Amino acid sequence: MKIAVVGLGAVGGFMAGRLAAAGFEVAALARGATLAALRERGLRVLMAGRELNAPIHASDDARELGPQDLVIVALKGPALAAAAQGLQPLLGPQTVLMPAMNGVPWWFLQAGAPGAAAQRLASIDPDGRIEASLPLARVLGCVVHFTCSSPQPGVVQHGFGDRLIVGEPAGGASARTNAVCAALAKAGFKAEASTDIRHDIWFKLWGNMTMNPVSALTGAATDHILDDPLVHAFILRAMEEAAEIGARIGCPITQSGEERMAVTRQLGGFKTSMLQDAQAGRALELDALVSAVYEIGTRFGVAMPNIGALLGLTRLMARERGLYP
């Protein structure tokens, strides 16, 4: 299986490094300092006291890499629209495209919502560039359940977890889902084939759509956020609103907010990905994590005073700091 990873940050670098170490032919579409580091020193993955170094052919030109069997897109949400058209040379007749990204993907409603509700998400793909360049028929959904950081270009530090959930956007089983899961399992991931990936996406989003922006607003790690009773209560109210949206779109949440927070607390205090981006001066993935939720809730007539407040405050903070358009 020929595999290309687009975006060699924390998540993409971790997946690329482990797949290459497992013997797969892995290429990377990268640029700038990351591309320079890959060409000079290769990709370094630090995990559990050991280091992986594996050969990866890196380029900033997709034409040089050519058609692949699997393309893993691990870009930050704000970068996808600009990059989508440039991925065309990677796509052969049978290429599978698997975004491994945070939040609501551009295809989320089109794959499962009925009627007018299935219209394109303006908060994710306002002009349809992503949909036009990355057809839904090629896509496998993916939910990432691990944490990593990239302390410097070409270096990835694994935190905890190694779980990946993969499935067809419209649900059900498929041979290509099984093939991708088998490849990921060979690389040491806990790869699970899902028959309802939309539900898996919404369930993860329900758990992290609040913690991420709250951490970016406050600069606090997750344990400090959970320890503040007023913030704790605010997050629970926002989660109730998101659960109501999930019930309207066929992604019901059966766990309580308190149960989900208990799971987060067991992981200890850590910096969310959005806090890491804010501290590094990178654009925030606010649209995929919060704006899309607000847009979907509005379409389905769900009252969202808490999600709306969270979106407005985080968006204003990010704009004032040049981290959101």
ZIFEN-V686560 format. One record per residue. N is the residue number from 1. BURIAL is I if it has 24 or more other ideal C-beta (glycine too) atoms within 12 Angstrom, else O. D_CENTER is the distance of its C-alpha to the mean C-alpha in Angstrom with 1 decimal. Layout:
BEGIN
n=N burial=BURIAL d_center=D_CENTER
n=N burial=BURIAL d_center=D_CENTER
END
This chain:
BEGIN
n=1 burial=I d_center=22.8
n=2 burial=I d_center=21.9
n=3 burial=I d_center=18.2
n=4 burial=I d_center=16.7
n=5 burial=I d_center=13.6
n=6 burial=I d_center=12.7
n=7 burial=I d_center=11.6
n=8 burial=I d_center=13.2
n=9 burial=I d_center=11.8
n=10 burial=I d_center=11.1
n=11 burial=I d_center=8.5
n=12 burial=I d_center=10.1
n=13 burial=I d_center=13.4
n=14 burial=I d_center=13.4
n=15 burial=I d_center=12.7
n=16 burial=I d_center=15.2
n=17 burial=I d_center=17.7
n=18 burial=I d_center=18.0
n=19 burial=I d_center=18.2
n=20 burial=I d_center=20.9
n=21 burial=I d_center=22.7
n=22 burial=I d_center=23.0
n=23 burial=O d_center=24.9
n=24 burial=I d_center=22.6
n=25 burial=I d_center=23.2
n=26 burial=I d_center=20.1
n=27 burial=I d_center=19.9
n=28 burial=I d_center=17.6
n=29 burial=I d_center=17.3
n=30 burial=I d_center=17.5
n=31 burial=I d_center=19.8
n=32 burial=O d_center=21.7
n=33 burial=O d_center=22.1
n=34 burial=I d_center=19.4
n=35 burial=I d_center=21.4
n=36 burial=O d_center=24.6
n=37 burial=I d_center=23.6
n=38 burial=I d_center=22.6
n=39 burial=O d_center=25.9
n=40 burial=O d_center=27.9
n=41 burial=O d_center=26.7
n=42 burial=I d_center=24.1
n=43 burial=I d_center=20.8
n=44 burial=I d_center=21.4
n=45 burial=I d_center=19.3
n=46 burial=I d_center=20.8
n=47 burial=I d_center=20.5
n=48 burial=O d_center=23.1
n=49 burial=O d_center=25.9
n=50 burial=O d_center=25.6
n=51 burial=O d_center=24.3
n=52 burial=I d_center=23.1
n=53 burial=O d_center=24.2
n=54 burial=I d_center=23.7
n=55 burial=O d_center=24.8
n=56 burial=I d_center=22.2
n=57 burial=I d_center=23.5
n=58 burial=I d_center=21.7
n=59 burial=I d_center=22.5
n=60 burial=O d_center=21.6
n=61 burial=O d_center=23.1
n=62 burial=I d_center=21.6
n=63 burial=O d_center=25.2
n=64 burial=O d_center=26.1
n=65 burial=I d_center=23.5
n=66 burial=O d_center=24.5
n=67 burial=I d_center=23.3
n=68 burial=I d_center=21.0
n=69 burial=I d_center=20.7
n=70 burial=I d_center=16.9
n=71 burial=I d_center=14.5
n=72 burial=I d_center=11.1
n=73 burial=I d_center=9.1
n=74 burial=I d_center=7.0
n=75 burial=I d_center=8.0
n=76 burial=I d_center=7.4
n=77 burial=I d_center=7.7
n=78 burial=I d_center=11.4
n=79 burial=I d_center=12.2
n=80 burial=I d_center=11.3
n=81 burial=I d_center=14.5
n=82 burial=O d_center=16.7
n=83 burial=I d_center=15.6
n=84 burial=I d_center=15.5
n=85 burial=O d_center=19.3
n=86 burial=I d_center=19.6
n=87 burial=I d_center=17.8
n=88 burial=I d_center=20.8
n=89 burial=O d_center=22.8
n=90 burial=I d_center=20.3
n=91 burial=I d_center=20.7
n=92 burial=O d_center=23.8
n=93 burial=O d_center=25.3
n=94 burial=O d_center=23.3
n=95 burial=I d_center=20.1
n=96 burial=I d_center=17.0
n=97 burial=I d_center=13.8
n=98 burial=I d_center=10.6
n=99 burial=I d_center=7.3
n=100 burial=I d_center=4.9
n=101 burial=I d_center=1.9
n=102 burial=I d_center=2.3
n=103 burial=I d_center=5.6
n=104 burial=I d_center=8.2
n=105 burial=I d_center=8.3
n=106 burial=I d_center=11.6
n=107 burial=I d_center=13.4
n=108 burial=I d_center=13.0
n=109 burial=I d_center=16.6
n=110 burial=I d_center=18.2
n=111 burial=I d_center=17.5
n=112 burial=I d_center=19.0
n=113 burial=I d_center=20.7
n=114 burial=O d_center=24.4
n=115 burial=O d_center=26.5
n=116 burial=O d_center=25.9
n=117 burial=I d_center=22.8
n=118 burial=O d_center=21.0
n=119 burial=O d_center=21.4
n=120 burial=I d_center=18.7
n=121 burial=I d_center=16.4
n=122 burial=O d_center=18.1
n=123 burial=I d_center=15.6
n=124 burial=I d_center=12.9
n=125 burial=I d_center=15.4
n=126 burial=O d_center=18.7
n=127 burial=O d_center=20.9
n=128 burial=O d_center=19.4
n=129 burial=O d_center=18.8
n=130 burial=I d_center=15.4
n=131 burial=I d_center=17.1
n=132 burial=O d_center=20.1
n=133 burial=I d_center=18.7
n=134 burial=I d_center=16.2
n=135 burial=O d_center=18.2
n=136 burial=I d_center=16.9
n=137 burial=O d_center=19.4
n=138 burial=I d_center=17.6
n=139 burial=I d_center=14.2
n=140 burial=I d_center=13.0
n=141 burial=I d_center=10.2
n=142 burial=I d_center=8.1
n=143 burial=I d_center=6.9
n=144 burial=I d_center=6.6
n=145 burial=I d_center=9.6
n=146 burial=I d_center=10.7
n=147 burial=I d_center=11.2
n=148 burial=I d_center=12.3
n=149 burial=I d_center=13.8
n=150 burial=I d_center=15.4
n=151 burial=O d_center=18.9
n=152 burial=O d_center=20.1
n=153 burial=I d_center=19.4
n=154 burial=I d_center=19.4
n=155 burial=I d_center=19.2
n=156 burial=I d_center=16.4
n=157 burial=I d_center=17.3
n=158 burial=I d_center=16.0
n=159 burial=I d_center=16.1
n=160 burial=O d_center=16.1
n=161 burial=O d_center=14.8
n=162 burial=I d_center=14.2
n=163 burial=I d_center=13.1
n=164 burial=I d_center=11.1
n=165 burial=I d_center=11.8
n=166 burial=I d_center=12.5
n=167 burial=I d_center=14.4
n=168 burial=I d_center=16.1
n=169 burial=I d_center=14.9
n=170 burial=I d_center=18.5
n=171 burial=O d_center=18.8
n=172 burial=O d_center=21.4
n=173 burial=O d_center=21.8
n=174 burial=I d_center=22.0
n=175 burial=O d_center=23.3
n=176 burial=I d_center=20.3
n=177 burial=I d_center=18.0
n=178 burial=O d_center=20.5
n=179 burial=I d_center=20.9
n=180 burial=I d_center=17.3
n=181 burial=I d_center=17.3
n=182 burial=O d_center=20.6
n=183 burial=I d_center=19.4
n=184 burial=I d_center=16.6
n=185 burial=O d_center=19.3
n=186 burial=O d_center=21.7
n=187 burial=I d_center=19.4
n=188 burial=I d_center=19.5
n=189 burial=I d_center=16.3
n=190 burial=O d_center=16.9
n=191 burial=I d_center=15.7
n=192 burial=I d_center=16.4
n=193 burial=I d_center=17.2
n=194 burial=I d_center=16.6
n=195 burial=O d_center=18.9
n=196 burial=I d_center=17.0
n=197 burial=I d_center=13.3
n=198 burial=I d_center=13.2
n=199 burial=I d_center=14.7
n=200 burial=I d_center=12.3
n=201 burial=I d_center=9.4
n=202 burial=I d_center=11.9
n=203 burial=I d_center=13.1
n=204 burial=I d_center=10.1
n=205 burial=I d_center=9.7
n=206 burial=I d_center=13.5
n=207 burial=I d_center=13.4
n=208 burial=I d_center=11.1
n=209 burial=I d_center=11.7
n=210 burial=I d_center=15.0
n=211 burial=I d_center=14.8
n=212 burial=I d_center=12.5
n=213 burial=I d_center=14.8
n=214 burial=I d_center=17.9
n=215 burial=I d_center=17.3
n=216 burial=I d_center=16.9
n=217 burial=I d_center=20.1
n=218 burial=I d_center=22.1
n=219 burial=O d_center=21.0
n=220 burial=I d_center=21.3
n=221 burial=I d_center=19.7
n=222 burial=I d_center=18.7
n=223 burial=O d_center=22.1
n=224 burial=O d_center=24.0
n=225 burial=I d_center=22.0
n=226 burial=I d_center=22.9
n=227 burial=O d_center=26.4
n=228 burial=O d_center=27.2
n=229 burial=O d_center=28.7
n=230 burial=O d_center=28.3
n=231 burial=I d_center=24.7
n=232 burial=I d_center=24.2
n=233 burial=O d_center=26.1
n=234 burial=I d_center=24.2
n=235 burial=I d_center=20.8
n=236 burial=I d_center=22.5
n=237 burial=I d_center=23.8
n=238 burial=I d_center=20.4
n=239 burial=I d_center=19.1
n=240 burial=I d_center=22.2
n=241 burial=I d_center=21.5
n=242 burial=I d_center=18.0
n=243 burial=I d_center=19.6
n=244 burial=I d_center=22.3
n=245 burial=I d_center=19.9
n=246 burial=I d_center=18.4
n=247 burial=O d_center=22.1
n=248 burial=I d_center=22.8
n=249 burial=I d_center=20.1
n=250 burial=I d_center=20.7
n=251 burial=I d_center=18.1
n=252 burial=O d_center=20.5
n=253 burial=I d_center=19.8
n=254 burial=O d_center=22.6
n=255 burial=O d_center=21.8
n=256 burial=O d_center=23.2
n=257 burial=I d_center=21.4
n=258 burial=O d_center=23.7
n=259 burial=O d_center=22.8
n=260 burial=I d_center=19.1
n=261 burial=I d_center=20.1
n=262 burial=O d_center=22.3
n=263 burial=O d_center=19.5
n=264 burial=I d_center=17.7
n=265 burial=O d_center=21.2
n=266 burial=O d_center=21.8
n=267 burial=I d_center=19.1
n=268 burial=O d_center=21.2
n=269 burial=O d_center=20.6
n=270 burial=I d_center=17.7
n=271 burial=I d_center=16.0
n=272 burial=I d_center=12.6
n=273 burial=I d_center=10.1
n=274 burial=I d_center=11.5
n=275 burial=I d_center=14.9
n=276 burial=I d_center=14.6
n=277 burial=I d_center=13.7
n=278 burial=I d_center=16.6
n=279 burial=O d_center=18.9
n=280 burial=O d_center=18.3
n=281 burial=O d_center=18.9
n=282 burial=I d_center=15.6
n=283 burial=I d_center=14.4
n=284 burial=I d_center=12.4
n=285 burial=I d_center=9.3
n=286 burial=I d_center=11.8
n=287 burial=I d_center=11.8
n=288 burial=I d_center=8.6
n=289 burial=I d_center=9.2
n=290 burial=I d_center=13.0
n=291 burial=I d_center=14.7
n=292 burial=I d_center=13.5
n=293 burial=I d_center=14.6
n=294 burial=I d_center=17.9
n=295 burial=I d_center=18.4
n=296 burial=I d_center=18.1
n=297 burial=I d_center=20.3
n=298 burial=O d_center=22.8
n=299 burial=I d_center=23.2
n=300 burial=I d_center=24.0
n=301 burial=O d_center=26.3
n=302 burial=I d_center=24.7
n=303 burial=O d_center=26.1
n=304 burial=I d_center=23.4
n=305 burial=O d_center=25.4
n=306 burial=I d_center=23.1
n=307 burial=I d_center=19.7
n=308 burial=I d_center=21.7
n=309 burial=O d_center=23.1
n=310 burial=I d_center=19.8
n=311 burial=I d_center=18.4
n=312 burial=O d_center=21.7
n=313 burial=I d_center=22.2
n=314 burial=I d_center=18.8
n=315 burial=I d_center=19.1
n=316 burial=O d_center=22.7
n=317 burial=I d_center=22.0
n=318 burial=I d_center=19.4
n=319 burial=O d_center=21.8
n=320 burial=O d_center=24.7
n=321 burial=O d_center=23.0
n=322 burial=O d_center=21.9
n=323 burial=I d_center=18.1
n=324 burial=I d_center=17.7
n=325 burial=O d_center=19.9
END
